[in-house]
Amino acid sequence: MKFRAIRVFEEGDGYVKRIVERSTEDLPEGKLLIRVEYSSLNYKDALSCMGNRGVTRSYPHTPGIDAGGVVVTSESDKFRAGDKVVVTGYDLGMNTDGGFGEYIRVPEEWAVKADTIDIRDAMIYGTAGYTAGQLVYEVLMEDLPPEAGEILVSGATGGVGSHAVKILVRLGYDVVAVVNSEAERKMALNMGAVGTINREESVDTTGKALLSQRWASVIDTVGGPFLSTAVRQVKFGGVVATCGNVAGSRIDDLTVYPFILRAVKLKGVASAYSSRRRRSIIWEKLAKEWRSPEFDKNICEVNLEGMMRAVDDMIGDKLLGRVVLKHK
Ligand SMILES: NC(=O)c1ccc[n+]([C@@H]2O[C@H](COP(=O)([O-])OP(=O)(O)OC[C@H]3O[C@@H](n4cnc5c(N)ncnc54)[C@H](OP(=O)(O)O)[C@@H]3O)[C@@H](O)[C@H]2O)c1
């Protein structure tokens, strides 16, 4: 079967992308052949288009770390032709041809049935929304009622953080957002945060083992000094759920005291490799009780040609809002 895809080629000293015709016979091995209906643009896709070897080792390559579509052929007893599925995480779009092509072939473990969530909605959430869901899930597993106090969210206007804020607000929690400008402060309050603190205020400079107890829990997407501060500042029994490293990968100034004197729980999220059961639970919650009326604001839906331009805009830091790719 012939199909269209964005393909990134290594040429001379650089990387170029083109829309090309491919054949499903050229796709990698896997039990599920899927006709992709929707994908979405993530920063990892832009990195893959730029030749970032930490994301994609060899070229030519088709990016697209998120994909939603319909099973065409299945060699798995868990899926049948016609099943609607969502594929996020694992190696999709990194070293396995991804959702910027009209077809993908993947191992059965990578797919979950889109029984409860609409495929387009799943791609609006994408890896960022799904990761936010995982972070919120880790906090809620500790049975934390909204009355316990405020939840602090770092990177609150970014992809993961903004979804986390919207989900928590939807669930009735008081969210305080870490922001870095007046525009970000307005955006956070528009999303329903009850307050904001500046980036500088979110980072301790004293190095004390324990700080005043301030937050019922913390959702962290940035790591580094923020994460260290959060662990020392969260209230007794609180959870700090973390997923990112944009502010640093070291966690300095931490001792055992927040853990053994305040029963603080530090939980990591690696959404690319969560179990199918966990993925099904999170997608169902995102589709139903966690769905904010605001979740699909500022969506730009594009075709393959539009995605070529959107990637350039993301690389040039000119992109606003979320880009969803609709294949024909
Ligand atoms: N573990 C997982 O499963 C998983 C999954 C997805 C993403 N991630 C990670 O999660 C992190 C966030 O991803 P994203 O998609 O939300 O990224 P994003 O959309 O680029 O958002 C990043 C956010 O962090 C803020 N930020 C940037 N540098 C900062 C610094 N030095 N100190 C404090 N805040 C800073 C940004 O604010 P400004 O816009 O003002 O700079 C923005 O709000 C990344 O590290 C990503 O790799 C992990």
The ligand as an ORCA input file, in Angstrom:
! r2SCAN-3c Opt
* xyz 0 1
  N       9.244     11.810     32.032
  C       8.314     11.851     31.086
  O       7.564     10.917     30.881
  C       8.167     13.094     30.276
  C       7.175     13.198     29.275
  C       7.040     14.441     28.617
  C       7.896     15.501     28.920
  N       8.862     15.297     29.870
  C       9.759     16.383     30.271
  O       8.999     17.339     30.972
  C       9.594     18.616     30.828
  C       8.547     19.628     30.363
  O       8.059     19.236     29.100
  P       7.035     20.188     28.309
  O       6.634     19.439     27.091
  O       5.993     20.676     29.240
  O       8.022     21.371     27.917
  P       7.644     22.873     27.501
  O       6.313     22.909     26.842
  O       8.833     23.391     26.791
  O       7.479     23.620     28.920
  C       8.585     23.812     29.778
  C       8.144     24.697     30.916
  O       9.232     24.821     31.839
  C       9.560     26.212     32.006
  N      11.006     26.337     32.161
  C      11.938     26.314     31.192
  N      13.169     26.464     31.701
  C      13.008     26.611     33.047
  C      13.905     26.807     34.148
  N      15.223     26.889     33.958
  N      13.383     26.905     35.383
  C      12.056     26.802     35.587
  N      11.158     26.611     34.578
  C      11.621     26.512     33.339
  C       9.058     26.886     30.763
  O       8.812     28.242     31.018
  P       9.193     29.344     29.879
  O       8.281     29.060     28.728
  O       8.941     30.656     30.535
  O      10.634     29.121     29.547
  C       7.769     26.103     30.488
  O       6.728     26.566     31.304
  C      10.768     18.415     29.857
  O      11.954     18.246     30.610
  C      10.421     17.127     29.141
  O      11.572     16.452     28.675
  C       9.001     14.142     30.545
*
